[in-house]
Amino acid sequence: MNAATLLRSAAALLCVAGSLAAQASTFVLTTTNPTYRAPAFIGNGAFSLVGAPLGTTPSLSFAAGVYDHAPGDVPRIAALPAWNELDVSDGDGWLNDTRPDTSALQRYCQTLDLYDGTLSTSYEWVHGAKRTAVEVTAFVSRADANLAVIWVRLVPQYAGRVTLRFPLREWPPPRRLALARLERSEPQWTLDSVWYPGHLVATAQDSLSILARTEGGATRVGVAQQLTWSARLRNPRHSETEVSFDAAPGESVTFTKLVGVAWSRDRSDPLARARAVVRRAVARGYRALVADHTAACHRLWQTDIVVQGDPELQRVIHAMLFYRLVSAREGSDESIPPMGLSSAGYYGHVFWDADTWMFPSLLVLHPAIARSMVGFRFRALGAARRNAARHGYRGAMYPWESDELGEETTPRFAWQNALYENHVTGDVALAQWQYYRATGDSAWLARYGYPVLAATADFWASRATFDSSTRRYDIHHVVSVDEGLIGIGNDTYTNAIARQNLEFAVLASRRLGRAPHPTWSRVAAGLSIPFDSAGQYHPTYEGASPDTRGSVVPLLAYPLGIPMSEQTKRNDLEAAIGLLLKEGSGAMMTTSLYPAIAAELGDRALVDTLLPLSYRDHLRPPFDALAETPTNQAVHFLTGAGAFLQQVVFGWSGLRLGREGLRSAFRPVLPSRITRLVLRNIASRGRRYDVVVEGDSARIVPR
């Protein structure tokens, strides 16, 4: 048996081992089918890389806070220059021209290692009579916010000349759609035709670097690269972007592409920073770089959610945690779009999805990363103030959709959301107050949180109107969380979050020894929360008939925690479940929180019923990507991941955030198929804990 045959056999065994590991390990996701539809993505919270079947073709990459502002279009998160591309010629053709199927790519295996933060691809490229074993491993370094690495091993199984190219190129400009002409009632578009990435325009370029500027914007991006290779190349010839050598059958050669990516909204030079990153990486070497990266990833995984009794669910939870972690970073003051850094879904805009859905569980798992999210809202406070003034209000009115600067960026076809879906302002305030409750950081509250809480309270005080006949305050003409309800008054969720916002501002003032504005308490006390006392339930909005009871009002119980009787809580939840069973789940949002409320009610049977409905139909193989709805392919919907993780952290465990941080609020309720839950190394008030749930009891163990 020659070396080439041995290598082919080893590759096959590795792929089988990978598949077995995927079954045994809840950190490994593997496919042997290169025709998959929903790719994985990796990243370090600063920038990302979307996977591709070959592992060598140019792939989309996005950076947090890099958006274009093209005339006549909404701002869009921009695609970085295609920095990952590598191509191989066997003398008769190029690898990247290969159609990804199992005839041309034999013994195919692609593995996403969630624990190490790597995406690895291996196969035998069959091109006529020539065969080449290919292995590719990519990572975006968690240890260096500006570094990415592509490692390639080639084993030609023939004698001849092999050429490797590693181009660096900008993406062509998109064919922009006139969004203003779209009508919500009859949209003539597909996801790809509307959610295309923003564009970077190269202003300077050579073979090893690109300096670009966002179209219509002020952000500059620098990308630099360098290729290194093993010393045993035979008769090598190379230019800056191409290497050729004589192949010997069965002889292995390796290449490493080192990439630096930097960006700036000020006058600093991002290309100089990117080049410096590459120089340091070349000096450090591949082994040290991968060790640094995996060590940083492993430190993140010291905090984990561990479930026993359901390995499939454990793997799904790890995928949820992973995709969110690779889309956010500590110290960045950037938030998370609905699809994270995986695509230009929803244009990369920031919604209430970040504050109310993704933020709460991240807060107790990784508070330093969560701080970036509330930091984004503080950084955007000036834009929110301008938005309020434009609409005739005081204080800060946060946009329904925000760009990287916090400006209102909702497309014109959804203008009513921009004007009237005002609950987002209260959702921003809720996250600010949750951060303070979880950390107890009074210095942060005074410097960052309080300005947001006070300005948003001022908005609600001016948004509400006093009715002298009823002696109460009303909030008229809003768009409900149930977005089909447009122009209604006294929407139950909106009034509830507005009142809480006002109360948070009063509490924060007192914590800081400041005098709260007197209108805050007066308006909060006068805002009514619509309630049907005869039926003991909350209508969706004031005056709504019983047959319009919808999916939204359970949010009053959680996450808002509005005081109510157990019967009211159950009535609200059961009406929403009835709608869920009748119409399906829709977007993976409210329905994924229902189990947290069922757990609070102590109803394990209901938790068991709701659990599969809250995630299973949204899973897309092979990398456990979550689709926004059960029927679409808008994948990596991190809003849904955030919602699901809340049911685990704040539902099954019995934990809630209180005045003194995390506390046991009710008896834990584990789903029947889960025998044990451990929230490992979670944070509250500057300390770390393990929360161990077995049966109906929980132990909170200081670390």
C-alpha positions in Angstrom: 0.0 0.0 0.0 1.6 3.3 -1.1 1.5 6.6 0.8 -1.3 8.1 -1.3 -3.5 5.0 -0.6 -2.7 5.3 3.1 -3.6 8.9 3.1 -6.9 8.3 1.4 -7.7 5.6 3.9 -6.7 7.9 6.8 -8.9 10.7 5.4 -11.9 8.3 5.2 -11.2 7.1 8.8 -11.0 10.8 9.9 -14.3 11.6 8.4 -15.9 8.6 10.0 -14.3 9.5 13.3 -15.7 13.0 12.8 -19.2 11.6 12.3 -18.9 9.5 15.4 -17.6 12.5 17.3 -20.6 14.5 16.1 -22.8 11.8 17.8 -20.7 11.6 20.9 -19.6 15.2 21.3 -22.1 18.1 21.7 -19.4 20.5 20.5 -18.9 19.0 17.0 -21.2 19.3 14.0 -20.3 17.4 10.9 -21.6 16.7 7.4 -20.5 14.4 4.6 -22.7 16.1 2.0 -21.2 19.1 0.2 -24.6 20.2 -1.3 -26.0 21.5 2.0 -28.1 24.7 1.9 -27.5 26.3 5.4 -23.8 27.0 6.0 -22.1 27.5 9.3 -20.3 30.7 10.1 -17.4 31.4 12.4 -16.0 34.6 13.9 -14.5 36.4 16.9 -17.3 38.9 17.6 -15.5 41.6 15.6 -15.7 40.0 12.1 -16.9 36.7 10.7 -16.5 34.2 7.9 -19.4 32.3 6.3 -18.6 28.7 5.4 -18.6 27.2 1.9 -18.6 23.6 0.8 -15.1 23.6 -0.7 -13.6 25.7 2.0 -11.5 27.6 -0.6 -14.0 29.7 -2.6 -14.5 33.4 -1.8 -17.0 33.7 1.1 -19.0 36.4 2.7 -17.4 38.1 5.8 -18.9 40.9 7.9 -17.5 43.2 10.5 -19.5 44.6 13.4 -20.2 48.3 12.8 -19.2 48.4 9.1 -22.2 49.6 7.1 -22.6 51.3 3.8 -24.9 54.4 3.3 -25.5 54.3 -0.5 -27.8 57.0 -1.8 -31.4 55.9 -2.2 -31.0 52.8 -0.2 -31.1 51.8 3.5 -27.8 51.5 5.3 -26.6 47.9 5.1 -24.0 45.8 6.9 -21.2 45.6 4.3 -19.4 42.6 2.9 -15.7 42.7 3.5 -13.3 42.1 0.6 -13.1 38.3 -0.1 -10.1 37.6 2.0 -10.4 33.8 2.5 -10.0 32.6 -1.1 -7.5 30.0 -2.2 -7.5 28.2 -5.5 -5.5 25.2 -6.7 -4.7 24.1 -10.2 -3.6 20.6 -11.1 -2.5 21.7 -14.5 -5.8 20.8 -16.2 -8.2 23.0 -14.2 -8.9 24.9 -11.0 -10.4 23.5 -7.8 -12.8 26.4 -7.3 -14.5 25.7 -10.7 -15.6 22.4 -9.3 -19.2 21.8 -8.7 -19.6 20.7 -5.0 -20.9 17.2 -5.2 -19.8 13.8 -4.0 -18.5 12.7 -7.5 -15.9 15.5 -7.7 -15.4 15.7 -4.0 -15.0 12.2 -2.7 -14.7 11.2 1.0 -16.1 14.7 1.8 -16.2 15.9 5.4 -16.8 19.3 6.8 -16.7 19.9 10.6 -17.6 22.8 12.8 -15.8 22.5 16.1 -17.8 24.8 18.5 -15.3 24.3 21.3 -12.2 25.2 19.3 -13.9 27.7 17.0 -12.7 26.2 13.8 -14.3 25.1 10.5 -12.4 22.2 8.8 -13.1 20.7 5.4 -11.5 17.6 3.8 -12.1 15.7 0.6 -10.4 14.1 -2.4 -10.7 16.3 -5.4 -11.3 14.1 -8.5 -10.5 15.9 -11.7 -10.3 13.5 -14.7 -7.5 11.1 -14.0 -6.0 13.3 -11.3 -6.7 13.2 -7.6 -5.7 15.6 -4.9 -6.4 15.2 -1.2 -7.4 18.6 0.3 -7.7 19.7 3.9 -8.7 23.2 4.9 -9.0 24.7 8.4 -10.2 28.2 9.0 -10.5 30.3 12.1 -11.1 33.9 13.0 -8.9 34.5 16.0 -10.7 35.0 19.3 -7.2 36.0 20.7 -6.8 38.8 18.2 -9.8 40.8 17.1 -8.2 41.6 13.7 -6.7 38.2 12.6 -8.0 35.3 10.5 -6.1 32.2 9.4 -6.7 29.7 6.6 -4.5 26.5 6.7 -4.4 24.2 3.7 -2.8 20.8 3.2 -2.5 19.4 -0.3 -1.5 15.9 -1.2 -1.4 15.5 -5.0 -1.6 11.8 -6.0 0.2 12.4 -9.4 3.4 13.9 -10.7 3.1 17.3 -12.3 3.0 21.0 -11.8 0.6 22.4 -9.1 -0.3 26.1 -8.8 -1.8 27.8 -5.8 -3.4 31.3 -6.0 -4.5 33.4 -3.1 -6.2 36.5 -4.5 -7.7 39.4 -2.5 -10.6 41.1 -4.1 -13.6 43.3 -3.5 -17.1 42.2 -4.2 -18.9 43.7 -7.1 -21.5 46.4 -6.3 -24.9 45.0 -5.7 -27.9 45.5 -7.9 -29.8 47.8 -5.6 -33.5 47.4 -5.2 -35.7 50.5 -4.8 -37.0 49.6 -1.4 -39.3 52.6 -1.2 -41.5 51.0 -3.9 -42.0 47.7 -2.1 -45.4 47.2 -0.7 -45.8 45.2 2.5 -49.1 43.7 1.2 -47.7 42.1 -1.9 -43.9 42.0 -1.8 -42.4 41.0 -5.1 -39.0 40.0 -3.7 -36.9 37.2 -2.3 -34.6 37.3 0.7 -31.5 37.5 -1.5 -32.9 40.3 -3.6 -33.6 42.5 -0.6 -31.1 41.4 2.1 -28.0 41.8 -0.1 -24.9 43.1 1.7 -23.6 46.7 1.6 -20.7 47.6 -0.6 -17.1 48.6 0.0 -15.4 50.6 -2.7 -11.6 50.1 -3.0 -9.6 53.3 -2.8 -6.2 51.7 -2.9 -5.2 48.1 -3.8 -2.1 46.0 -4.5 -1.8 42.2 -4.6 -1.4 41.8 -0.8 -3.8 44.5 0.5 -6.9 46.5 0.0 -8.0 49.8 1.4 -11.7 50.5 0.9 -14.4 52.8 2.0 -18.1 52.0 2.6 -20.2 53.3 -0.2 -21.7 56.6 0.8 -20.2 56.3 4.3 -17.1 57.3 6.2 -15.9 53.9 7.5 -12.6 52.8 6.0 -11.5 49.1 5.9 -8.1 47.7 5.5 -7.3 44.1 4.6 -3.8 42.7 4.3 -2.6 39.1 3.7 0.5 37.0 3.5 1.0 33.3 2.5 3.6 31.0 4.1 4.3 27.4 3.1 6.2 24.3 4.1 9.9 24.3 3.2 9.7 21.1 1.1 8.2 22.5 -2.1 10.0 21.1 -5.1 11.2 23.6 -7.7 9.0 26.4 -6.3 8.2 29.6 -8.2 6.2 32.4 -6.7 4.8 35.9 -7.1 3.0 37.8 -4.4 -0.3 36.0 -5.0 0.7 32.7 -6.7 2.9 29.8 -5.9 3.7 26.8 -8.2 5.8 23.7 -7.5 6.4 20.2 -8.8 4.2 17.6 -7.1 5.4 14.1 -6.2 2.7 11.5 -5.7 1.6 11.2 -2.1 3.8 14.0 -0.9 2.1 16.5 1.5 2.6 20.3 1.3 1.0 22.9 3.6 0.1 26.6 3.1 -1.1 29.1 5.6 -2.9 32.3 4.6 -2.7 35.0 7.3 -5.2 37.8 7.1 -5.4 41.1 9.0 -8.7 43.1 8.9 -9.1 46.5 10.5 -11.6 49.3 10.2 -12.1 52.8 11.4 -14.7 55.6 11.5 -12.0 58.2 12.4 -8.8 59.3 10.8 -6.7 56.4 11.9 -5.2 54.2 9.2 -6.8 50.7 9.2 -4.6 49.3 6.5 -1.4 50.0 8.6 -3.1 48.2 11.5 -4.0 45.2 9.3 -0.5 45.0 7.9 0.9 45.1 11.5 -1.4 42.2 12.4 -0.1 40.1 9.6 3.6 40.9 10.4 3.0 39.7 14.0 1.2 36.6 12.8 4.0 35.6 10.4 6.5 36.0 13.2 4.4 33.9 15.6 3.7 31.0 13.3 0.7 28.9 12.7 1.0 26.6 15.7 1.2 29.4 18.2 -1.7 31.3 16.5 -4.0 28.3 16.6 -3.0 27.7 20.2 -3.8 31.3 21.2 -7.1 31.1 19.4 -8.3 27.8 20.9 -7.2 28.9 24.4 -9.3 32.0 24.1 -12.3 30.0 22.9 -11.9 27.5 25.7 -11.9 30.4 28.3 -15.3 31.4 26.9 -16.6 27.9 27.3 -15.6 27.8 30.9 -19.1 29.3 31.1 -21.6 26.9 29.7 -25.2 25.5 29.9 -25.0 21.7 30.5 -28.0 19.5 30.1 -28.1 15.8 30.8 -30.5 13.4 29.3 -30.8 14.7 25.8 -27.5 14.9 23.8 -29.3 16.3 20.7 -30.7 19.2 22.7 -27.3 19.8 24.3 -25.7 20.1 20.9 -28.4 22.5 19.8 -27.8 24.7 22.9 -24.1 24.7 22.3 -24.7 25.8 18.7 -27.0 28.6 19.9 -24.3 29.8 22.3 -21.6 29.5 19.7 -23.3 31.5 17.0 -24.1 34.3 19.4 -20.6 34.4 20.8 -19.0 34.7 17.4 -21.3 37.7 16.7 -20.4 39.8 19.8 -17.3 40.9 21.6 -16.3 42.5 24.8 -15.1 46.2 24.7 -16.7 46.9 21.3 -19.9 49.0 22.1 -21.5 47.1 19.2 -24.8 45.2 19.4 -26.1 42.2 17.5 -28.4 42.2 14.4 -31.1 39.5 14.2 -28.8 37.2 12.1 -25.6 38.2 13.9 -22.6 38.4 11.6 -23.8 35.6 9.4 -25.5 37.6 6.6 -27.1 40.9 5.7 -30.4 39.6 7.0 -32.6 42.5 8.0 -29.8 44.6 6.5 -27.8 44.0 9.6 -29.9 46.6 11.5 -30.2 46.5 15.3 -33.8 45.9 16.6 -35.3 45.2 20.0 -34.3 41.7 19.3 -30.9 42.6 20.7 -32.1 44.1 24.0 -35.1 41.9 24.9 -34.3 38.6 23.2 -30.5 38.1 23.0 -29.2 40.2 25.9 -30.7 38.7 29.1 -29.1 35.3 29.0 -25.8 36.7 27.7 -25.8 39.1 30.7 -25.4 36.3 33.2 -23.2 34.1 31.0 -20.8 36.7 29.6 -21.5 40.1 31.2 -18.4 41.7 29.6 -19.9 40.9 26.2 -23.4 42.0 27.3 -21.9 45.4 28.3 -21.0 46.0 24.7 -24.7 45.7 23.8 -25.9 48.3 26.3 -22.8 50.4 25.4 -24.1 50.5 21.9 -27.4 52.1 23.1 -25.5 54.6 25.2 -23.3 55.5 22.1 -26.5 55.9 20.1 -28.2 58.2 22.7 -27.5 61.3 20.7 -29.2 59.8 17.6 -32.2 58.8 19.7 -32.5 62.3 21.1 -32.5 63.7 17.6 -35.1 61.1 16.6 -37.4 62.2 19.4 -37.0 65.9 18.5 -37.8 65.2 14.9 -41.2 63.7 15.9 -42.0 66.4 18.5 -41.1 64.5 21.6 -38.7 65.1 24.5 -35.9 62.8 25.6 -34.7 59.9 23.5 -36.8 57.9 21.0 -34.8 54.8 19.9 -35.4 53.8 16.3 -37.2 50.7 15.3 -34.2 49.8 13.2 -30.8 51.2 13.9 -27.6 51.4 11.8 -24.2 51.4 13.3 -24.6 55.0 14.4 -27.9 54.5 16.0 -29.9 56.4 13.4 -33.3 55.4 12.2 -32.9 53.2 9.2 -36.3 51.5 8.8 -37.1 51.0 5.1 -39.8 53.3 3.8 -42.2 50.4 3.1 -42.2 49.8 6.9 -42.5 53.5 7.9 -45.3 52.9 10.4 -43.0 50.8 12.4 -40.4 53.6 12.5 -43.0 56.1 13.7 -45.2 54.1 16.0 -43.6 50.8 17.2 -42.4 52.8 20.2 -42.1 49.9 22.6 -38.5 49.5 21.4 -37.5 52.5 23.5 -38.8 50.8 26.7 -37.0 47.6 25.6 -33.7 49.6 25.5 -34.3 50.8 29.0 -35.2 47.4 30.3 -31.8 46.0 29.2 -30.0 49.0 30.8 -31.7 48.3 34.1 -31.1 44.6 33.8 -27.4 45.2 33.4 -27.4 47.3 36.6 -29.4 44.7 38.5 -27.0 41.9 37.4 -23.8 43.7 38.1 -24.6 46.2 40.8 -22.2 48.6 39.1 -23.2 52.0 40.3 -20.3 53.7 38.5 -21.6 52.3 35.2 -25.1 53.3 36.1 -24.1 56.9 36.8 -21.9 57.2 33.6 -23.8 55.1 31.1 -27.1 53.6 32.2 -28.7 56.6 33.9 -28.5 58.9 30.9 -30.3 56.3 28.8 -32.9 55.6 31.5 -33.6 59.3 32.1 -33.8 60.3 28.4 -36.1 57.3 27.6 -38.3 58.2 30.6 -38.6 61.8 29.3 -39.7 60.4 26.0 -42.6 58.4 27.6 -43.6 61.4 29.7 -44.0 63.4 26.5 -45.5 60.5 24.4 -48.3 59.8 26.9 -51.3 62.2 27.0 -53.4 63.0 30.0 -57.2 62.4 29.8 -58.9 64.6 32.2 -62.2 62.7 32.0 -60.6 59.4 33.1 -57.8 61.0 35.2 -55.2 58.8 33.6 -52.5 58.7 30.9 -52.9 57.1 27.5 -50.5 56.2 24.7 -52.4 56.5 21.4 -51.6 55.3 17.9 -48.9 52.7 18.2 -47.9 49.6 16.4 -48.2 46.6 18.7 -45.6 43.9 19.2 -48.1 42.0 17.1 -47.2 44.1 14.1 -50.5 43.5 12.3 -52.1 45.8 14.8 -51.4 49.3 13.6 -52.7 52.6 15.0 -54.2 51.1 18.2 -54.3 52.9 21.5 -53.1 51.6 24.9 -51.4 48.5 23.6 -50.9 46.4 26.6 -47.2 45.6 26.1 -46.3 49.1 25.1 -48.0 50.6 28.2 -46.4 48.1 30.5 -42.9 48.6 29.2 -43.4 52.4 29.2 -44.5 52.3 32.9 -41.5 50.1 33.8 -39.2 52.5 32.0 -40.5 55.4 34.0 -40.2 53.4 37.2 -36.6 52.3 36.4 -35.6 56.0 35.9 -37.1 56.8 39.4 -35.3 53.9 41.0 -32.0 54.7 39.3 -32.3 58.4 40.4 -32.7 57.3 44.0 -29.8 54.8 43.8 -27.6 57.6 42.7 -28.9 60.1 45.2 -30.5 62.3 42.5 -33.9 63.8 42.4 -36.1 62.1 39.8 -38.2 64.2 37.5 -41.7 64.5 39.2 -43.5 63.7 35.9 -41.9 60.2 35.8 -43.8 58.9 38.8 -47.0 60.8 37.9 -47.2 59.4 34.4 -46.1 55.9 35.5 -48.9 55.8 38.2 -51.4 57.1 35.6 -50.6 54.6 32.8 -53.1 51.8 32.8 -52.4 48.2 31.8 -55.5 47.0 30.0 -57.1 44.1 32.0 -60.3 42.2 31.7 -61.4 41.7 35.3 -64.3 39.5 34.4 -62.2 37.1 32.3 -59.1 37.6 34.4 -56.8 38.2 31.3 -54.9 40.9 29.6 -56.3 41.9 26.2 -53.7 42.7 23.5 -54.9 46.4 23.6 -57.6 48.4 25.3 -61.0 47.6 23.9 -59.9 44.5 22.0 -62.5 41.8 21.7 -61.8 38.4 23.3 -61.4 36.8 19.9 -58.4 39.0 19.2 -56.3 37.6 22.1 -52.9 37.1 20.7 -49.4 35.9 21.3 -48.0 39.0 23.0 -49.4 39.4 26.4 -47.5 36.5 28.0 -44.5 38.8 27.8 -46.0 40.7 30.7 -45.4 37.7 32.9 -41.9 37.2 31.5 -39.7 39.0 30.8 -41.5 42.1 32.2 -42.5 40.4 35.5 -45.7 42.5 35.9 -47.4 41.5 39.1 -50.5 39.4 38.4 -52.4 36.5 39.8 -51.4 32.9 38.9 -54.8 32.5 37.2 -54.2 35.6 35.0 -50.8 34.4 34.1 -52.2 31.0 33.1 -55.1 32.5 31.2 -52.8 34.8 29.1 -50.5 31.9 28.4 -53.2 29.4 27.4 -54.8 31.8 25.0 -51.4 32.3 23.3 -50.8 28.6 23.2 -54.2 28.1 21.6 -53.2 30.6 18.9 -49.9 28.8 18.5 -51.5 25.4 18.0 -54.0 26.9 15.5 -51.7 29.1 13.4 -48.2 27.7 14.0 -45.2 29.4 15.7 -44.2 32.0 13.1 -41.0 33.8 14.1 -38.9 32.1 16.8 -39.6 34.7 19.4 -42.5 34.8 21.8 -43.3 31.1 21.6 -39.7 30.2 22.7 -40.4 32.2 26.0 -43.6 30.4 26.8 -41.9 27.5 28.6 -40.3 30.0 31.0 -43.8 31.1 32.0 -45.0 27.5 32.2 -42.1 26.7 34.5 -43.0 29.6 36.7 -46.5 28.1 36.9 -44.9 24.8 38.0 -46.5 23.0 35.0 -44.0 20.4 33.8 -46.5 18.8 31.4 -46.9 22.2 29.7 -43.1 22.7 29.6 -42.8 19.3 27.9 -45.5 20.2 25.4 -44.0 23.5 24.5 -40.3 22.6 24.4 -40.2 20.9 21.0 -42.5 23.6 19.6 -40.1 26.3 20.7 -37.2 25.2 18.5 -37.3 21.9 16.6 -39.0 23.0 13.4 -36.6 25.9 13.1 -33.4 23.8 13.0 -31.7 23.5 9.7 -29.0 20.9 9.0 -26.2 20.2 9.0 -24.8 22.9 11.4 -27.9 23.5 13.6 -28.7 26.9 12.1 -31.9 28.3 13.3 -34.4 29.6 10.7 -36.5 32.6 11.6 -39.7 30.6 10.9 -40.5 26.9 10.5 -41.0 27.4 6.7 -38.3 29.8 5.6 -34.5 29.7 5.1 -33.6 33.0 6.8 -31.0 31.2 8.9 -28.9 32.0 11.9 -31.8 33.8 13.6 -30.0 34.7 16.8 -33.1 36.3 18.1 -34.6 32.8 18.4 -31.5 31.5 20.0 -31.6 34.2 22.6 -35.3 33.5 23.3 -34.7 29.8 23.7 -31.7 30.3 26.0 -33.9 32.5 28.3 -36.3 29.6 28.8 -33.4 27.6 30.1 -31.6 30.2 32.2 -34.7 32.0 33.6 -37.3 29.3 33.2 -36.2 25.7 34.0 -33.8 26.9 36.7 -36.2 29.0 38.6 -33.8 32.0 38.5 -34.7 35.6 37.9 -32.9 38.9 38.2 -33.9 40.8 41.3 -32.8 43.8 43.3 -29.7 42.0 44.5 -28.9 40.2 41.3 -29.7 36.6 40.4 -32.1 34.9 42.8 -34.2 31.8 43.1 -37.7 33.1 42.3 -39.7 29.8 42.1 -39.1 26.1 42.2 -37.2 24.8 39.2 -39.1 22.8 36.6 -36.9 20.7 34.2 -38.4 19.1 31.1 -39.0 15.4 31.7 -36.3 14.4 29.2 -33.7 16.5 31.1 -32.3 14.8 34.2 -29.9 17.5 35.3 -29.1 21.1 34.4 -25.9 23.0 35.2 -25.5 26.7 34.6 -21.7 26.7 34.9 -19.7 29.7 35.9 -22.5 32.3 35.6 -22.1 35.8 36.9 -24.0 38.0 39.4 -22.8 41.0 41.2 -19.2 40.4 40.4 -19.1 36.8 41.6 -19.3 33.5 39.7 -21.6 30.6 40.5 -22.6 27.1 39.4 -26.3 26.6 39.5 -27.1 22.8 39.7 -30.7 21.8 39.1 -31.8 18.2 39.8 -35.5 17.3 40.1 -37.3 20.2 41.6 -34.4 21.7 43.6 -31.6 24.0 42.7 -28.2 24.6 44.4 -26.3 27.9 43.8 -22.7 27.1 44.5 -20.1 29.9 44.6 -17.0 29.2 42.6 
